[in-house]
Amino acid sequence: MANDYLGIDVSKARLDVHDGASGVASTFSNNESGIAALVSYAKLLAPRLIVLEATGGLERALIAMLLAAPLPVAVVNPRQVRDFARASGQRAKTDRIDARVLAQFARAIQPVQRSLPDEAAQAFADQLTRRRQLVEMLAMEKNRLQQAPNKTVRQDLKKHIEWLQNRLRASEGGLRQAVEASPAWQARRDLLAEVQGIGEVTVLTLIGLLPQLGQLDRKAIAALVGVAPFNRDSGTLRGRRTVWGGRAAVRQVLYMATLSAVRCNPVVRAFYTRLRANGKVAKVALVACMRKLLTILNAMLRDGRPWDPQHRAAG
């Protein structure tokens, strides 16, 4: 099959490639020269789509060079690929097998192609990631301080906590400056910040990690974040609906925003109260409110309309 799909398994040291058309497996080093060679190889094959998994950053340089080539690229959730492999009866796991499974996944599912992020958007996302790391380190050091009996250790922890707090403030200041430098981001910030329950961290995270907000329909944006319920039915059995996958960092801040919105946002509070009165358990009602809040934000950015409790109450 000419112009088929390429699957690429990314690891720290190497890149395993599977050509769905010929079945040929190739390996390249995961460094500048190896990536350049892979891109040249892919351009000769001219695939319909190149698919690789999100690996926490190891894939970034490769994606950038593939998109700059330009070649069609899709980055997929590893869990989706594992589920696909199990459903296909593929139990063995090696880098080459994973590359082949990715090519098969691409042909069967045809995931959405990724566009090339601009430099400012990528830098903003990196700053958000660094801020999240600082918050996590700060929490761990505070926990250690509570448990440390030694005076010298406690003093060292206090100094490190102070340093982390300063770095966190600097990181947040850099994010604010980046938003101020972009009229488009300013407009998104001003709209989002009007909604009760949506704080600064949530606004910054949505700008940096969910650029699709306002560009997709309500079902697609909910699935992208990971708050869309999936059925677990079989025959007459109706299983519990569950949510999974999606963008964890976005879902985390959305959860915290929803906790606040349930208390101070009249639309979300009324929705939560109605669900609880109808017998929904607190956790299910809260996830539904997360989806409701996300839908509202998506509609606001899509239409370029400010927050209107009367209009938005209808959904």
Residue pairs with C-beta under 8 A, 6 or more apart in sequence:
1 20
1 21
2 21
3 21
3 45
3 46
3 47
3 48
4 19
4 20
4 21
4 47
4 48
4 103
4 107
5 20
5 47
5 48
5 49
5 50
5 51
5 103
5 106
5 107
6 17
6 18
6 19
6 20
6 42
6 45
6 47
6 49
6 50
6 51
6 103
6 106
7 17
7 18
7 20
7 50
7 51
7 52
7 98
7 99
7 100
7 101
7 102
7 103
7 104
7 105
7 106
8 15
8 16
8 17
8 18
8 38
8 50
8 51
8 52
8 62
8 99
8 102
9 15
9 16
9 52
9 53
9 95
9 96
9 98
9 99
9 102
10 30
10 52
10 53
10 55
10 58
10 59
10 62
11 30
11 55
11 58
11 95
12 30
12 58
13 29
13 30
14 27
14 28
14 29
14 30
14 34
14 95
15 27
15 28
15 29
15 30
15 34
15 35
15 38
15 62
16 25
16 26
16 27
16 95
16 96
16 98
16 99
17 25
17 26
17 27
17 28
17 38
17 41
17 42
17 99
18 24
18 25
18 96
18 99
18 100
18 102
18 103
19 25
19 26
19 45
19 47
19 103
20 47
20 103
20 104
20 106
20 107
21 45
21 47
25 96
25 99
25 100
26 38
26 41
27 96
28 34
28 35
28 37
28 38
28 41
30 58
30 62
32 61
35 61
35 62
35 65
36 65
38 62
39 65
39 66
39 69
39 71
42 50
42 66
42 69
42 71
43 69
43 71
47 71
47 72
48 72
49 72
49 73
49 74
49 106
49 110
49 111
49 113
50 66
50 71
50 72
50 73
50 74
50 106
51 73
51 74
51 75
51 76
51 102
51 103
51 105
51 106
51 111
52 59
52 62
52 63
52 73
52 74
52 75
52 76
52 102
53 59
53 75
53 76
53 77
53 78
53 81
53 102
54 75
54 76
54 77
54 78
55 78
59 75
63 73
63 75
63 114
64 116
66 73
67 73
67 114
67 115
67 116
68 116
70 116
72 113
73 113
73 114
74 106
74 111
74 112
74 113
74 114
75 114
76 102
76 105
76 111
77 245
77 246
79 244
79 245
80 105
80 109
80 245
81 98
81 101
81 102
81 105
84 101
84 104
84 105
84 108
84 109
85 93
85 101
85 105
88 101
88 104
90 97
90 101
105 111
117 125
117 211
120 178
120 182
121 208
121 211
123 178
124 175
124 178
124 207
124 208
125 208
125 209
127 171
127 174
127 175
127 178
127 208
128 175
128 204
128 205
128 208
128 209
128 249
129 249
130 171
131 168
131 171
131 172
131 175
132 249
134 164
134 167
134 168
134 171
135 168
137 164
138 161
138 164
138 165
138 168
141 157
141 160
141 161
141 164
142 161
144 157
145 154
145 157
145 158
145 161
148 154
148 157
172 200
172 204
175 204
175 208
176 204
178 185
179 185
179 186
179 189
179 204
179 207
180 186
185 207
187 304
188 203
188 206
188 207
188 213
188 214
188 301
189 203
189 204
189 207
191 300
191 301
191 304
191 305
191 306
191 307
192 198
192 202
192 203
192 206
192 207
192 297
192 300
192 301
193 200
193 203
194 306
194 307
195 261
195 265
195 293
195 296
195 297
195 300
195 307
196 260
196 261
196 264
196 265
196 266
197 257
197 258
197 260
197 261
197 262
197 263
197 264
197 265
197 268
197 293
198 257
198 261
198 297
199 256
199 257
199 260
201 253
202 253
202 254
202 256
202 257
205 249
205 250
205 253
206 213
206 250
206 253
206 297
209 247
209 249
209 250
210 224
210 225
210 247
210 250
212 221
212 224
213 221
213 297
213 298
213 301
214 298
214 300
214 301
214 302
215 302
216 224
216 298
218 295
218 298
218 299
219 228
221 294
221 295
221 298
222 228
222 291
222 294
222 295
223 245
223 246
224 246
224 247
225 246
225 247
225 250
225 251
225 254
225 294
226 243
226 244
226 245
226 246
226 247
226 248
226 251
227 243
227 246
227 251
227 254
227 287
227 290
227 291
227 294
228 243
228 291
229 241
229 242
229 243
229 287
230 241
230 242
230 243
230 244
231 239
231 241
232 239
232 240
232 241
232 242
233 239
243 287
251 290
254 290
254 293
254 294
255 286
255 290
257 293
258 268
258 286
258 289
258 290
258 293
259 286
261 268
261 269
261 289
261 293
262 268
262 269
262 272
262 286
262 289
263 269
265 293
266 309
266 313
267 292
267 296
267 309
267 312
267 313
268 289
268 292
268 293
270 313
271 288
271 289
271 292
272 285
272 286
272 288
272 289
275 284
275 285
275 288
275 289
276 282
276 285
280 288
292 315
295 315
296 312
296 315
299 305
299 312
300 306
300 307
300 312
305 311
